[in-house]
Amino acid sequence: MIARYEPPAGLSPAAARFIASGTTDGRSLAAVIAELAVRGCLRVETTNGKYKLSRLMSDRATESALAPEEKRTLELLFEDGPVIELSGAMDQRNAAQTAATWSISIRS
């Protein structure tokens, strides 16, 4: 067995996690947020145990290169404004809703 530190070509980290585990969860969301930060689409800051996500103005080429679930997450995260705040632990209702959204996004 060979350890891989990058997802296979054509798969985002979140999609690779979905294939490996058969489900989506908070780690899947974290993988997408991390990838969006690396690509310069958003900034993540921590304050008092919460995560502040700020939308950055990335170019069209960067956004067109995103995986479908990354594009959809970017839209969903900032549909109400350019800054949101997430707590470190989501309640059960939000966790279930997030998992459902991820399943739809990754399969699409």
C-alpha positions in Angstrom: 0.0 0.0 0.0 1.3 3.4 -1.0 0.2 6.5 1.0 -1.0 9.4 -1.2 -0.9 12.9 0.0 -2.7 14.4 -2.9 -6.1 13.2 -4.3 -6.0 11.4 -7.7 -6.0 13.6 -10.8 -9.5 15.0 -11.5 -10.7 14.6 -7.9 -10.9 17.3 -5.2 -9.8 16.4 -1.6 -13.5 16.3 -0.6 -14.5 14.1 -3.5 -11.6 11.7 -2.6 -12.9 11.6 1.0 -16.4 10.8 -0.2 -15.1 7.9 -2.4 -13.0 6.6 0.5 -15.6 6.9 3.2 -18.9 6.8 1.3 -20.2 9.8 3.2 -19.7 13.4 3.7 -19.1 15.2 7.0 -17.3 18.1 8.7 -14.0 16.9 7.4 -15.3 17.1 3.9 -16.4 20.6 4.5 -13.0 21.4 6.1 -11.3 20.0 3.0 -13.2 22.2 0.7 -12.7 25.3 2.8 -9.0 24.6 3.0 -8.8 24.1 -0.8 -10.7 27.4 -1.4 -8.3 29.2 0.9 -5.2 27.7 -0.9 -6.7 28.9 -4.2 -7.2 32.4 -2.9 -11.0 32.4 -3.0 -11.5 33.0 0.7 -9.6 33.9 3.9 -9.9 32.0 7.2 -9.3 33.7 10.5 -9.9 32.3 14.0 -11.4 34.4 16.8 -12.7 33.2 20.2 -13.1 29.6 19.0 -15.0 30.6 15.8 -13.9 30.7 12.2 -14.4 33.9 10.2 -14.5 33.3 6.5 -14.1 36.2 4.1 -14.7 36.1 0.4 -11.7 37.2 -1.7 -12.0 38.5 -5.2 -10.4 35.7 -7.2 -10.1 35.7 -11.0 -12.4 33.8 -13.3 -9.7 31.4 -14.3 -9.3 30.3 -10.7 -13.0 29.9 -10.1 -13.5 28.0 -13.3 -10.8 25.5 -12.3 -12.7 24.7 -9.0 -14.3 21.3 -8.6 -18.2 21.4 -8.7 -18.5 20.9 -5.0 -16.0 23.7 -4.4 -17.9 26.1 -6.7 -21.2 25.3 -5.0 -19.8 25.6 -1.5 -18.3 29.0 -2.4 -21.8 30.1 -3.6 -23.6 28.8 -0.5 -21.1 30.1 2.0 -21.4 33.7 0.8 -24.9 33.9 -0.5 -25.8 36.3 2.3 -22.7 38.5 2.2 -18.9 38.6 1.9 -18.2 37.5 5.5 -19.5 34.6 7.6 -18.7 33.1 11.0 -18.7 29.4 11.8 -18.5 27.8 15.2 -16.0 24.9 15.7 -18.8 22.5 16.5 -22.0 22.5 14.6 -25.3 21.4 16.2 -26.8 18.1 14.9 -29.4 19.8 12.7 -26.7 21.9 10.9 -24.4 18.9 10.6 -27.2 16.8 9.0 -28.1 19.6 6.6 -24.4 20.0 5.6 -24.0 16.3 5.0 -27.0 16.3 2.7 -25.8 19.3 0.8 -22.4 17.7 0.4 -23.8 14.5 -0.9 -25.8 16.4 -3.6 -22.8 18.6 -4.5 -20.3 15.8 -4.8 -22.5 13.5 -6.8 -23.5 16.2 -9.2 
